[in-house]
């Protein structure tokens, strides 16, 4: 058994008032398949970079294997894919590469095309195959299924199920349930490792949080009772002590020795209670430290006066006078929650842009209701910058409501001070989601809104949609989200 030992790991960014990790210690078996989870901004990418030796830190990380990071940086993308494989895994035979690609349901002919000409999914498959063929390494796999369609996601999931020795950063609950055998969780105050998949981890976490909440309430009542009793006992002791110098009704002196004994006895009882209070408070302080707040988000959708909102008949997007998908017809009524599905590059995002009356060439009919207020979440976060205050003003949302939504999604006081350009990808997506749910709209149009967003926030987003039931049309490859949210599905297939 080979182990990776992390001992007393402490790290903080220069100028930061708080360390990202403080005195963290744990062991990892190099044969484990670990799912790394945690709120956005909690330090998942930082943790991977620490393992890779990208930052200086206090403590030790000892290992007998090399760490390799996915996605691997390809410097010359004009080289053939087989050349990229040979550079990463020079000892791998061609037949081994072809065998691995077969496991990913991918034809070997992609090896003899320029890497730059491959689709995003094909590039991911080439890099995964290469890194697993390299040997004597432990992979740090960072969000491998972002932007991938459902079919390619399932290919990657099946492939990883048969591999060992990696940490997988993912917010895809189905992927984590199917692939990993341990969960490494970056919590509010520590890092924990637990055997099992995401669902078993979540079940144990819910059970622990319920126990701690009940225990916390019990200790609060006990501390309050003891404090009252201790105060009363101390008061009685003082009163008895003063009575030593009084006389009884007959004018005789009080037995001061007896009274002093009673006073000391009461004071001793008070001290015992104080120690019990102190012990209970220590127990209470150890509770609730890692409980994640999942406050409910809010939306204020506007009910459209006319129905239907959108009607499409034999709609086709066309580029260079060529249709990119088969004709589709659909109707969107008030309250519909519509998922658009299809392979990458099928034209799903183009449909969303067309609904917003952007200049997209098409044939067929598309009628979008007049005066519809549309709230849009784009797939890309490119170019996002500036303060949250200026972003709210630019997008005409109430700053206090916008920031309240971000706070509920896990933003800290420090996060609110950061320029958006310096935020993680997950935090940027949260900014877009918070903007959208803070806007009053007839229709919400979301293009892959959940990329990089942590699991807890995904659950919050699902809950707010189900509670307020906005009319929404979206593209999202998180299969669980699709199943929970969509009331209709528009399937886009390649034009034949």
N, C-alpha and C positions, 0 to 999 in steps of 0.2 A: 504494500500500500504506500503510495507516494502522497505526501501532504504539502499543501501551501500553508505556511504559518504566518499569520499577521499578529504582531504583538505590540501593544501600547502605541498604536498608530494615532498620531496627532497631526492635524494639518489645518491651516487657516490661510486665506489669501492676504497678501500684504495690504495693510491699511484697514482690514476688516476688524470690527470690534468683537466678533465671535468666530470661534473655530468651526470649520465644517465638520471635522471629526475630532473627538476628544478621548484619548486613551482607549482606543478600540482594539480588542483582541479576539481572534477566532481561528479555526482551522478549516481547511477545505481539502477533501479528497480529490485528487486529480481525475478520478473516474466519474465524479458527480456531474449531473446536468442541473445547473442552478438557474433559477429565474430571479433576476434582480429587479426589485420593485421599490417604489417610494414616490412621494409627492414630487412634482416638478420643482426644481430649484433646491432639492434636498441633498444633491451631490452625487447622483449616479454616474454621470460622465466624469466628474472629478475623481471618483473612486477608481474607475477604470484607468484613468491617466496616472494615478498613484501606483497602481499595480504595474503599469508599463514603465514606471520610472521617469515620467515626464516632469514631475515636480519634486522639490526637496521636502522632506517630512521628518518628523520625529518618530522614533520607534523602529521596528524592523519588519521587513517582508522577506521571508526566506522561501525558496522554491527549488525544485529539481527539474523543472521544465521551463521552456520559453513561453512568454506571453505573446500572443498575436492578436491584433485588433481587426475587427470587421466593422465597417467596410475598409478594405485595404486600399491605400492610395495608389492609383495607377498613374504614373507620370506621363507615359506616352501612350495615349489611347488609340493611336493610329496603328499600333502593332496588332498582329493577328492574336486572337484569343489564346491559341495554343502557345504562343510565345509568352504571354502573360502567365499562363499556368506554369511553364517551364522556369520562369524567373522566380516565382514564388515557391514552387516545389520542384527543384531541379532533379531530385532523385526519383520522381514519379514516372512510371512508364505510360505510354499513350493508352494502352489498353485499360490501365487503372482509371485514367481520366474519363474514358468513354463509359466505363462501368459506373462510375459515380454520376455521370450525367444521365445515364439510363435510370438511376434511382430517382432522379429529379424529373423523369418523363420528358427529357430533352434530347433532341437529335444531335449527333456528334458533328454535323456539318457546321454548327456555329463556331467550332474551334478554328475554322479556316476562313473566318470573316474578321474584319477589323473590329477591335473591341468597341470603338466609337459607334459602329453601325448597329450594335446589338441593342435590343430594348432594355429598359431598366431591369426588368425581371431576369432577362438572360445574363446581364452583367452580374447581378447578384448571384446567380447560380454558378457562374464561372469562378467568382471570388470565393464562394463557400467551398466549392470542390477543391480549389487550389490550396486553401488554408488547411482543410482536413487531410489532404494528401501530404502536407509538409512533414508531419511526424514530429514527435517529442515536443509538442506544443499544447498549450491550454488556451482555448479561444475566448476572447472577450467580444461577444457578438452584440452589436448595438443597433437595436431597432431594425431587424432585417426585412420586415414585411411592410414598412411604411410605403405608401403609394402603390402597393401591389394589388392586383385584382384578386378576387376570391380563389380562382383556379390556381394561380401561381402561389398564393399564400398556402393553399393546401399541399402543393408540391413541396414547398420549403418545410412545412410542418412534418410531413411524412419522412422527409430526408433527415431532419434533426432528431426524430424519434429513434432513429437507428444509430445515432452517434453518441459519444461520451466525451467528457472532459471539456466543459465550457460554462461560461456565465452568459446568460441570455437576457439582455435588457429588452423588455417588451411590455406594452400595456394591453396586449391582445389577450383577453382572458381565456379564450378557447385554445390559443397557441400554448399558453402557460400550463393549462390543464392537461393537454395532450403530450407535451414534450418533456417537461422538467420533473426531476425527482426530489429536488430541494428548493426551498425559497430562501433567498437572502434579502432581508428587508431593512432598508435604511429608514429608521424611525426618527421621531422627534429628538430623542436623547441617546440613542445607541444603534448598533447594528446587530440583528439577530439572524440566526440560521435555523431553519426548521425542516425536517424531513417531510416530503409530500409535495403536492402540486398547489396551484393557487387556491382552488376551492377548499381544500383541507386547511390551508393556512388561514383563509378568511373565516372558516367555521371556528377554528381555534381562537382566532383573534376576537371574534364576536363573543365567544364564550368567556374569554379572559376579561374583556371590557365590561361585560355584564356583571361578572363576579366582582371586579374592582369597583364598579359603580355602586353595587349593593353594599360592599364592605366599607366604602367611603361614607355612605349615608349612615351606616351603623356606627362607625367611629365618630362621626360628627355628633350624633345624639349622645354617645357615651362620653365624649369629651365635654359636651355642654352639661350633662348631668353631674359629672365629677367636679367640674369647675364650680358649680353651684354648691355642691356638697362640701367641697374643700373650703370655700369661702365661709359657709355657715359654720363649719367646724372650727375654723380659725377665729371667727367672731366669738363663738361660745368659749373657746379657750381663753381669749383675752378677757371676756366678761367674768369668767371663773377666777382668773388670776387677780383681777381687781377686787373681787369679793373677799379676798384674804384679809383685807384691812378693815372690813366692816364688823359690826357686832350684831348678835341676834336680838330679838325683841325683849329678852330678859336682861339685856345689857352685858351678857357673857361674850367673851372673845370667840371668834370662829376658829375651828381647828385648822390652822394654817398649813400644817403638814399634809393633812388630808386633801385640802383644797388645792394645794400646789401639785400634789400627785395627780389629781383629776385634771388640772390644767395641762400638765405635761402629757398626760395620756391623750387628751383631745388634740394637742398640738402635734403629737407623733402621728395620730391618725390623719391629720391634715397633710403632713409631709408625705405619708404613704400615698395619699390621693394625688398629690402633686407629681410624684414619680409615675403613677399610673397614667396621669394626663400626658406627661412627657413621652412615655412609651407609646401611648395611643397616637400622639401627634407624629412621632417618628414613623409609625406604621402608615398613617394617613399620607405622609409626605412621599412615601414610596409608591403610592397608587396614582393612577390616571396620567402618569407622565407621558405615555406613548399613545394615549387615546387621540385619534384624529377627529377633529371637529368636521362634521359633514352637515353643515347648516343648509337648509333648503334655499335654492335659488328662486328668483321671481321673474316672471314675464308679464308683459301687458299687451298681448295681441289685440288688434282691432278687428271686429267682425265686419267683413265686407257686406255691403248692402245688396250687391248683385251676385247671382250664381249662374253658371259656373265662373270661376276666376280665369281659367285657362282652358282653351280647346285647341288640340293639335290634330290635324288630319293628313295622313300620309306624309308626315314630316321627314325630311332628309337634310342633313348638313352636307354641303358640297364645297370641296376645295379643288381648284383648278378644273372646275366643271365636272368633277367626279364625286359621286355620292360616297360617303365613308361608312354609312350603315344602312341597313334595310329600312323601308318606310315604317314609321311608327305612328299610331294614333292613340290619343289619350285625352281624358278630361279631368281637370282638378277642381273639386268642389270645396266649399267652405269646410274646414275641419279635417280635410284629407292630409295624411302624412305619407308622402310619396318618395320611395327610394328608386333611384335610377341605377341599374346594374349593368355590367358588361365588362369586357376585357379592357386593359389599359390601351389607350389610343383609339377607343371605339367612338369617341365623340361626346361622352357624358358631360364633361365640363362645358363644351360648346353649346349644349342644349341649355344649360343654366345661364350662360352669357346671353343667349338668344332671348330667353325669357325676360332678361333685363334690358332688352332692346339694344344690345350692342350690335355692331356691324359684323354679323356672321352670315355668310352666304348660305341660302337654303332653298329648297323647293317644297311644294306642298303648302298647307295652310297652318298658321299659328295665330290664334287670337288671344291676346292678353288684355284683361279688363282695364278700362281707362281709370286713371287716378288711383291705381293700386300703389300703396306704400310698400316697398320691398326692402327688407333688411338682408344684407349679403355678407356671408363669410367666405373669403377667398381661400383657395388651396395654398397659395403662396404667402409667405411672410416677408418676402424680399422688399427691402426699402423702408421697412417700418423703423421709425426713429422718433426722437423727441420725448417730452415728458408725458405722463399719463394725463395731466391737466390739459395740455395742448391737444392731445389725441381726442379727449372727450369733447373739447370745444370744436375741433375740426369736424367731428362726426355728429355734432348736434345732439349729444346725450348729456343728461344731468350728471355732473361729475360725482356728486355724493352717491348716487345710485350705482353708477358705473364702478366706483371704487369699492362699494359695499359688496358687489357681486364678486370682484376680484379677491376681496378678503375672505369671502366664503369659499372660494376655490383655492385657498391656501397661500395667498400672497401675504408676506410679512411686512412689518413697518419699513424694513430696509429695502424690500422689493419696490415699494412705492416711490422710493427716492431715485431708483435707477433709471437711466435712459433706456427706452424700449430697445434700441439697437444692441444694448449690452445684455439683454435678457436671453434665457435659453429658448430654444424653439418651442418647447412646451408652454413656457410663460407667454410667448408672443401669441400662440394660438388661443390661450386663455383671454388675452386682451381682446382678440377678435370676437370670441364668443361672448364675453362680458358686454362688449359694445352692442352686439346684436340683440341679446336678450334684454338690454336696457332700452332698446328702441321700440317705439309703438309702431307696429306694422300689420298690414293685412296678410302678407306672405313673407315667409322666411326662406331664403335660398342659401343653402350651405354646401360648400364644395370641400369634401374631405375635412370636416371640421375637427376630427379627433386625432389627427396625426400628432404624435409626440405628447399628447395629453395623458396624464396619469389615470390609473384605474378609478380611484376615488372620485375624481372630477367627472369621469365618464358616467359613473353611476348618478352623480348629482344632475348632470345634463339630461340623462334619461328620465329622471324623476320630475324635473321641471317641465319637460315636454309633455309627459303623461298627465301631469296635474293641470296645466293651463291649456293644453290641447290646441296649440297654434296650427294654422295651415302652413305646412312646410314641405318643400321638395329638396331632396338632398342626395349627394353622392357620398357614400361612406363604405369602406371595405371591412369595418369591424362587424363581423357576422352577428355577434350577440346584440349589438346596437340595432342593426337592421331588423332582427327578429322582434325585438321589444318595441320598436318605434313605428315601423312602417305599417300602414293600413292598405297601401297599394304599392305595386312594384312595376316599374317600366323597364323592360329588358331591351337593351340595345345590342344588336348582333351585327356582325360584319356583313357588308353588302356583297351579295354574290352576283 
